[in-house]
Amino acid sequence: MQCYQYLAAVTAVANALEAFPEIRAKLPLNAIADWMDENDIESEDLVFTATSEARARIEVLIQQNQPHILRAA
């Protein structure tokens, strides 16, 4: 069950990344998972919250870490 929750959380982050035009390439899920680990984002924090709330949290973190994410792409 935890694997499915983690995959759902990583997928939610991947979907939020698509909203940023600066990120032209679709990032591999393992790069997103590593970024989540670096930013202490727990899968439970994203899976058990409302979609809009989770997306807002992700977008704030993405804006703060955009240069690092762009290097990963």
Number of C-alpha atoms within 10 A of each C-alpha: 5 9 9 11 16 17 15 16 24 25 15 18 23 19 14 17 24 14 10 13 8 10 16 11 12 11 16 11 14 10 15 20 20 12 19 18 12 9 11 9 17 14 21 13 12 22 18 11 11 10 11 9 11 18 18 12 15 21 18 11 14 18 12 11 13 17 10 11 17 13 8 14 13
